[in-house]
Structures are given as C-alpha cells and as structure tokens.
C-alpha cells in the first residue's frame, strides 16, 4: 500500500461533468485515507505530455477519459496486456520508482458489473454501435461469451473495424447494418455503446412480458438515466445493467490499484454516484 498523503485525478476533455472525483473521494473517506485528494483537470491530447511531465512527487495515479485513452500509450513505461489488447488505457499508476504503468479497468469493470447482476456467461450477444467503447465491450465479451457476437453498425467501415477487433480479441464477430438493430433485442445479452438518443427508437420494438421477456441489456450511458430503451427493457421484465454500474466497478478497480487497498468500498461509491446524479439538473 502507498503510504502518506497522495494525489490522484481524472484527465480528459471535456471533463467538467465527470463523476470520478465523487466516486474516488467517497472511497478515500470510507477507507480512512486522510490526506488523499482526487481532482479533475481539463487536458486534451496536445496538453497531455506537458501535464505528465510537470507532475511532482506524491502522485498515486490518474484516471483517463476521452480523448486520452490512446494518446497516453506512447508516454508510458509499461502497459498491461488488457490495455494493450484494445489500445486503450484508462488508468495510470505511478510506481515507487517513478515509472508510469498503464492499465484498462473498463474491461474487467464490465465483466464485474454483469457478474453482480447474475450474468456470468452467455451463449451469444449483440453490440449496438462501434468505436472505442464497443471494442472494450468485445474484450469483455471474450471472457464470458463463447458464441458469436453480432455488431449493429452504421457503415461498412465500422463493420470492418469491428471484425478486425474480433479477430484480434478471439471473438467471432458478425456484423449487420444499423437498420436491422431491432433484431439485436432478441439476444440474451445486448450491449448498447451508442451516444444518448441513438437507441431511443428501439424501445418500441421490444417484445412484451411473458415467453418473450428480453434478456439482459447493458447500456453504458448513465446520464440521462434511464434511457428510453432501458426503461422499456425493465418494464418488459428484462435485466438492466447501466452506465453507473460500469463507472463504479471500473473506479473500484482504479482505487484498488492506486491505493493498494482491497476491496474498495463498492456500496459507498455507488451511493455517492447516485446522490451526485440525483442532484444534477435533468437533461431531458
């Protein structure tokens, strides 16, 4: 465990609405880490090398959000296999000898969030969307889904990208055009990785409660929440895992890596996140 007061922070652009400070500070309070601090800094790709180079002693680690998850990799001394697999680092831990170690807690965070809701393995799955979050979802599915994963995307370029990620991660990826996205809803696990509003029209395509009760929806959004699709999914009797679940579980892993304290206080961190979201003005 790291001794004495330490600093940590989340970096990204934009960063003002990040919940990471709320979650990490709640963990520090619960763990009795007096003197530890966690802040947020607006940093873009151009400013990242200078920010890292200007850090003094007493830093435990950094959380990274967009657009820094890939940009940070050349600035690190070592990168975990998990992060290297998706070319995305969301966690930097500073070792006692000053080295910068990059890791990815989004992927095991997804797996942990699903496990918490009783989803440990599925025979097949569907992903709505492509891009960085979708590639992390594929990496998570590689651990729990032995069967095919169908990705519903808006262009052939995105389809090709997802097939390449599938080959790299050892996942059998099929692709389908976004116009057929309603077909995804029949999968035992659906991971929605698209921006707010993108899946709203799919809410009306859900089957009703009964023999056709939907399986599990993992919607990575947490604000606004619930999304229309998540609300309809729950109303139809399906299991829903939300973006706050992912955010909390990946933050739990970050706290453990940065502080050396394990287990991190999941319940206290979730409660703090929920309270912070309730206090924000509605974005609907």
C-alpha positions as CSV (number, residue, x, y, z in Angstrom):
1,X,0.0,0.0,0.0
2,X,1.1,3.6,-0.8
3,X,1.8,5.4,2.5
4,X,1.2,9.1,3.3
5,X,-1.0,11.7,1.6
6,X,-1.2,11.1,-2.2
7,X,-2.8,12.8,-5.1
8,X,-4.9,11.4,-8.0
9,X,-7.0,13.0,-10.7
10,X,-9.1,12.4,-13.8
11,X,-8.0,13.9,-17.0
12,X,-9.9,14.5,-20.2
13,X,-11.7,17.0,-22.4
14,X,-14.5,17.8,-21.7
15,X,-14.2,16.9,-18.0
16,X,-16.5,19.1,-16.0
17,X,-19.3,16.5,-15.7
18,X,-17.0,13.6,-14.7
19,X,-18.3,11.6,-11.7
20,X,-14.9,10.2,-11.0
21,X,-14.0,12.7,-8.2
22,X,-17.2,11.8,-6.4
23,X,-16.5,8.1,-6.6
24,X,-12.9,8.2,-5.6
25,X,-13.3,10.7,-2.8
26,X,-16.1,8.5,-1.4
27,X,-13.7,5.6,-1.4
28,X,-11.0,7.6,0.3
29,X,-13.4,8.6,3.1
30,X,-14.6,5.1,3.6
31,X,-11.1,3.7,3.6
32,X,-9.8,6.4,6.1
33,X,-7.2,7.7,3.6
34,X,-6.8,11.0,5.3
35,X,-4.9,13.5,3.2
36,X,-5.6,11.8,-0.1
37,X,-7.1,14.0,-2.8
38,X,-8.7,13.4,-6.2
39,X,-9.2,16.3,-8.6
40,X,-10.2,16.8,-12.3
41,X,-8.2,18.6,-15.0
42,X,-9.2,19.6,-18.4
43,X,-6.4,18.1,-20.6
44,X,-6.5,17.4,-24.3
45,X,-4.1,15.3,-26.4
46,X,-1.8,18.2,-27.1
47,X,-1.5,19.1,-23.4
48,X,-1.1,15.6,-22.1
49,X,2.8,15.3,-22.4
50,X,3.3,18.6,-20.6
51,X,0.9,17.7,-17.9
52,X,2.5,14.3,-17.2
53,X,6.0,15.9,-17.4
54,X,5.0,18.5,-14.8
55,X,3.8,16.1,-12.1
56,X,5.9,16.1,-9.0
57,X,6.2,13.5,-6.3
58,X,3.2,12.4,-4.3
59,X,1.1,11.3,-7.2
60,X,-0.5,7.9,-6.9
61,X,-2.3,7.7,-10.2
62,X,-4.6,9.1,-12.9
63,X,-7.9,8.2,-14.5
64,X,-8.2,9.0,-18.2
65,X,-11.2,9.6,-20.3
66,X,-11.6,10.7,-23.9
67,X,-9.7,11.7,-25.9
68,X,-6.6,10.5,-23.9
69,X,-7.0,6.7,-23.7
70,X,-4.9,6.0,-26.7
71,X,-2.8,9.2,-26.7
72,X,-1.3,8.3,-23.4
73,X,0.2,5.0,-24.5
74,X,3.5,6.3,-26.0
75,X,4.1,8.3,-22.8
76,X,4.0,5.2,-20.5
77,X,6.8,2.9,-19.4
78,X,4.6,-0.2,-19.4
79,X,1.1,-1.2,-20.4
80,X,-0.9,-4.1,-19.2
81,X,-2.0,-6.9,-21.6
82,X,-5.6,-5.9,-21.1
83,X,-5.0,-2.3,-22.1
84,X,-2.7,-3.3,-25.0
85,X,-5.4,-5.6,-26.4
86,X,-7.8,-2.7,-27.1
87,X,-5.1,0.0,-27.4
88,X,-6.9,2.0,-24.6
89,X,-5.6,3.0,-21.2
90,X,-8.0,4.5,-18.7
91,X,-5.7,4.1,-15.6
92,X,-2.2,5.2,-14.9
93,X,-0.4,4.1,-11.7
94,X,2.8,5.7,-10.7
95,X,5.2,3.2,-9.1
96,X,7.5,4.0,-6.2
97,X,10.5,4.2,-8.6
98,X,8.6,6.7,-10.8
99,X,7.5,4.5,-13.6
100,X,4.2,5.0,-15.3
101,X,2.1,1.9,-15.6
102,X,-1.0,1.9,-17.9
103,X,-4.0,-0.4,-17.4
104,X,-7.6,-0.7,-18.5
105,X,-10.3,-1.2,-15.8
106,X,-13.2,-0.7,-18.2
107,X,-13.0,-4.3,-19.5
108,X,-12.9,-6.1,-16.1
109,X,-15.3,-3.5,-14.8
110,X,-17.8,-4.5,-17.5
111,X,-17.4,-8.2,-16.5
112,X,-17.8,-7.3,-12.8
113,X,-20.9,-5.2,-13.4
114,X,-22.5,-8.1,-15.3
115,X,-21.5,-10.6,-12.7
116,X,-23.0,-8.5,-9.9
117,X,-26.4,-8.8,-11.8
118,X,-26.1,-12.5,-12.2
119,X,-24.7,-12.6,-15.7
120,X,-21.6,-14.8,-15.7
121,X,-21.8,-16.4,-19.2
122,X,-24.0,-16.0,-22.2
123,X,-24.1,-18.2,-25.4
124,X,-24.2,-15.2,-27.8
125,X,-24.5,-11.5,-27.6
126,X,-25.2,-8.3,-29.6
127,X,-23.4,-4.9,-29.6
128,X,-25.2,-1.7,-30.7
129,X,-22.6,0.6,-32.1
130,X,-18.8,0.6,-32.9
131,X,-15.8,2.5,-31.7
132,X,-13.7,2.6,-28.6
133,X,-16.4,1.5,-26.1
134,X,-17.6,-1.2,-28.4
135,X,-14.1,-2.6,-28.7
136,X,-13.9,-2.7,-24.9
137,X,-17.2,-4.5,-24.8
138,X,-15.8,-7.1,-27.2
139,X,-12.9,-7.6,-25.0
140,X,-15.2,-8.1,-22.0
141,X,-17.4,-10.5,-24.0
142,X,-14.3,-12.5,-24.9
143,X,-14.3,-13.5,-21.2
144,X,-17.9,-14.5,-20.9
145,X,-19.3,-15.3,-24.4
146,X,-18.0,-18.4,-26.3
147,X,-20.5,-17.9,-29.1
148,X,-20.9,-15.3,-31.8
149,X,-21.3,-11.5,-31.2
150,X,-23.3,-9.5,-33.7
151,X,-22.4,-5.8,-34.0
152,X,-25.0,-3.5,-35.5
153,X,-23.2,-0.6,-37.1
154,X,-23.9,2.4,-39.4
155,X,-21.2,1.8,-42.1
156,X,-19.1,-0.8,-43.8
157,X,-16.0,0.8,-42.5
158,X,-17.3,0.4,-38.9
159,X,-18.3,-3.2,-39.7
160,X,-14.7,-3.9,-40.9
161,X,-13.3,-2.3,-37.8
162,X,-15.4,-4.5,-35.5
163,X,-14.4,-7.7,-37.4
164,X,-10.7,-6.7,-37.1
165,X,-11.2,-6.2,-33.3
166,X,-13.0,-9.6,-33.1
167,X,-10.1,-11.3,-34.8
168,X,-7.6,-9.6,-32.5
169,X,-9.6,-10.5,-29.4
170,X,-10.6,-14.0,-30.3
171,X,-14.3,-13.2,-30.7
172,X,-16.4,-14.5,-33.5
173,X,-17.9,-11.2,-34.7
174,X,-20.8,-10.9,-37.2
175,X,-21.9,-7.5,-38.4
176,X,-25.2,-6.2,-39.5
177,X,-26.5,-2.8,-40.7
178,X,-28.0,-0.4,-38.1
179,X,-31.3,-0.6,-40.0
180,X,-31.7,-4.2,-38.6
181,X,-30.8,-3.1,-35.0
182,X,-34.2,-4.3,-33.6
183,X,-33.0,-7.8,-34.3
184,X,-30.4,-7.4,-31.5
185,X,-33.1,-7.2,-28.9
186,X,-33.6,-11.0,-29.1
187,X,-30.1,-11.7,-28.0
188,X,-29.5,-13.0,-24.4
189,X,-27.2,-10.0,-23.8
190,X,-27.3,-6.7,-25.6
191,X,-24.6,-4.1,-25.0
192,X,-25.5,-0.6,-26.1
193,X,-22.5,1.6,-26.7
194,X,-24.0,4.4,-28.7
195,X,-24.4,8.1,-27.7
196,X,-27.6,9.4,-26.0
197,X,-30.7,9.2,-28.1
198,X,-29.4,6.7,-30.6
199,X,-31.3,3.7,-29.3
200,X,-34.5,5.5,-28.3
201,X,-36.5,4.3,-31.3
202,X,-35.7,0.7,-30.4
203,X,-37.8,0.9,-27.2
204,X,-41.0,0.3,-29.2
205,X,-39.5,-2.8,-30.8
206,X,-39.2,-4.8,-27.5
207,X,-41.3,-7.9,-27.0
208,X,-43.8,-7.9,-24.2
209,X,-43.6,-9.6,-20.8
210,X,-44.1,-13.4,-21.0
211,X,-42.4,-16.1,-23.0
212,X,-40.6,-13.3,-25.0
213,X,-39.2,-11.5,-22.0
214,X,-36.0,-9.9,-23.0
215,X,-32.6,-11.0,-21.6
216,X,-30.0,-8.6,-20.3
217,X,-29.4,-5.0,-21.5
218,X,-26.1,-3.4,-20.7
219,X,-26.5,0.3,-21.6
220,X,-23.2,2.1,-20.9
221,X,-24.9,5.5,-20.6
222,X,-25.6,6.9,-17.1
223,X,-26.9,10.4,-17.9
224,X,-29.7,10.8,-18.7
225,X,-30.9,7.7,-17.0
226,X,-32.8,5.6,-17.6
227,X,-32.6,5.8,-21.3
228,X,-36.0,5.1,-23.1
229,X,-34.6,1.7,-24.1
230,X,-33.5,0.8,-20.6
231,X,-36.9,1.9,-19.2
232,X,-38.8,-0.2,-21.7
233,X,-36.5,-3.1,-21.1
234,X,-37.1,-3.1,-17.4
235,X,-40.8,-2.7,-17.9
236,X,-40.8,-5.8,-20.1
237,X,-39.2,-7.8,-17.3
238,X,-35.6,-7.8,-18.6
239,X,-32.5,-7.4,-16.6
240,X,-30.8,-4.0,-17.0
241,X,-27.2,-3.0,-16.2
242,X,-26.4,0.7,-16.5
243,X,-23.6,3.0,-17.1
244,X,-23.3,3.9,-13.5
245,X,-22.7,0.2,-12.7
246,X,-19.8,0.2,-15.2
247,X,-18.4,3.5,-13.9
248,X,-18.5,2.3,-10.3
249,X,-16.9,-1.1,-11.0
250,X,-14.1,0.4,-13.1
251,X,-13.5,3.0,-10.4
252,X,-13.4,0.3,-7.7
253,X,-10.5,-1.3,-9.6
254,X,-8.8,2.0,-10.1
255,X,-8.9,2.7,-6.3
256,X,-7.5,-0.7,-5.5
257,X,-4.6,-0.2,-8.0
258,X,-3.8,3.3,-6.9
259,X,-4.1,2.9,-3.1
260,X,-3.3,-0.8,-2.6
261,X,-6.5,-1.1,-0.5
262,X,-8.7,-4.1,-1.4
263,X,-11.6,-4.4,-1.5
264,X,-12.6,-0.9,-2.4
265,X,-15.9,0.2,-0.9
266,X,-18.3,-0.6,-3.8
267,X,-21.5,0.3,-2.0
268,X,-20.3,3.6,-0.7
269,X,-19.0,4.6,-4.1
270,X,-22.3,3.7,-5.8
271,X,-24.3,5.6,-3.2
272,X,-22.1,8.7,-3.8
273,X,-22.6,8.4,-7.5
274,X,-26.3,8.0,-7.3
275,X,-26.6,11.0,-5.0
276,X,-24.5,13.1,-7.3
277,X,-26.7,12.2,-10.3
278,X,-29.9,13.0,-8.4
279,X,-28.5,16.5,-7.5
280,X,-27.9,17.4,-11.1
281,X,-30.5,19.2,-13.2
282,X,-32.4,17.0,-15.5
283,X,-31.1,16.8,-19.0
284,X,-34.3,15.6,-20.6
